[in-house]
Amino acid sequence: MKTSRVTKADLAASVFAVPPLARHGELGLNPEANAAVIRHIEAGGVTSLVYGGNANFYGIGMYEYPALLDMLEQAAGPQTWVLPSAGPDFGKLMDQAAVLRARRFPAVMVLPMMFPSAPDGVAKGLRLFAQASATPLILYVKAEHLISLEDIGRLVDDGLVCGIKYAITRDAPLDDEFLTRLLDRVDRSLVVSGMAEIPAVDHLRALGMPAYTSGGVCIAPRLATRLLRSAQAGDFAEAERCREHFLPLERLRQRADAFAVLHEALTLSGIAEMGPQLPMLGELALAERQALIPIVAALMAAEAATPAATSATAPAAVSAAA
């Protein structure tokens, strides 16, 4: 696992895969299946893994948090950046801080605390957690009211934040005043598009974001890597062509349970048997599962037709359009 300090080049080096988490039938962690998912992602040229919402880190208890981090660290290759999550509430953050402080993760993503919270309180809590864990933060910006732009800027200025996952959904991805103001306040090379393929090409092309997060990349890592590299090279026609293959999966995730769709998609792909999700999460209806089967087959076929990347070196992120 990569343990060196996070740089801007790391943020642009790869699509950020956001895998689900495999479990046995009795809900225990499944190291073999999770390692199989990681190996498949790595084989497609992806070196950045984020374990957050799709892995349901919201529901991870302290009874398994240390073992989960150890499992991910041991499964990842030496050049792979594993980004675990923490939180979202303050008590959980502070309990997890001691676990993270004893390990070598170069950053941790803080899950958004949607309720109850206040922007100034969130900023204070993040600062205390960063100091207690001695680990730089990736902010997960999921809603405008969670934390102010100025507090985000101060956390970045103080060296406590090394990246931002931007994931506020808009009908028109570029019609986003909050995002525009965020990119004016912080270095845009720190802000990753965080809503998979639907807005990714717009964000890369018009706003100069360095990379994007994806669930479909767990099935089609070569194809997602080709999308990113094409966009970074300014070949947006090819980036759009690659993007089209991911849209059926993402649109089903929008219509159905997003977590359950991706979880089941990994099992249907044959990459790994993902087992059950933790209680409190939903399952797919039969009709949704039936709709997912040809979507996964088509994405796997597109992946099989995609050549491996010739280089693991990422070009500089494209400049924002004037």
Phi, psi and omega in degrees: 000136175298130179236357181287164182301140180288132177240171175299325178297325178297323182292332181264356190286338190200155162301144176267107177285138179238079188285155164284176184244128180275140179225157172283172183299332179270012175082002175288157179298146179246090184301320183295315181293319179294323176295324179296319177298314181298316180298321179295317179295313180298322182296338178271009177090011181264129184239008180235121182238128179243118177258102185223244184296315181297330176272002180053050173294344173300326185261005181284126178269162178295341179297337180232000183301311179299316181294324178295314178298318179298318180299314181294319180297319182286331184279334186282149176288168186295336180259004184269130177268112177262125182245099175281171178245165178216159178093202013270340186279161186296319180299317179294319178303314184288327174295319182284339182302317181295324178294316181292322182299330181274359182242183191243024179292131184286347177196163176222139176269132179265121180291145184287131178270100188282326182194140350273136180200163174225146187306315182291326177292321177298316180300317179295316180297319179297319180296315180295320179295316179301318180291319183289324182274343185055037183228128177299151186256146161255118177280139177252097183271104187251341181205153185292330189274358188286318182206144184283156177299322180293321177293321174301313180300319181293321178295321176294313181302326183275003176077015181271340181242127180251357178187164182224127171264113183264120188219041173270116185286133176231148175296322176241107188304331183267353176266076192212092183296322181298316179296318178301316180291324177297316181290337174283333185272324182239164176298121185295340178289355176266352189253115181261137175293123192246027183229036175065205193283338186302310178262359194299313185294321176300315180294320180290319185285310190269334187246355177068025176296148188281333185194186180212160177264152184208141169270321180299337178299336178295334177264320187234068184291325179294319181293318178294322177296320178297320177302310183296312182297322179297316179295318180296331178273358180086008178267079187282339174296316177291322177300317179294321178299315178296318182302322184302328181292335182271342189296321178302319178295315182293324179290325174293322177297326177292323184280324185251201178281113187300319181293314183295323180299310182292319179302311180291327180298322178295320178295314180297330181290339184084001180293318179197150172276112189276343179069198183278159167272165176296151172305156185093345175259158185270175176238160179284141169290158182303317181296323179291320178295319179296323177292330183286330186303307179291333178295315179295319180298319180292320179293321177295323178294319177296322177295316181297331181274357183264123179291154177294148177297144182278344182212144176269002182273126181274136172287168177298147178298146181293153179284149176293145178296147180290000000 
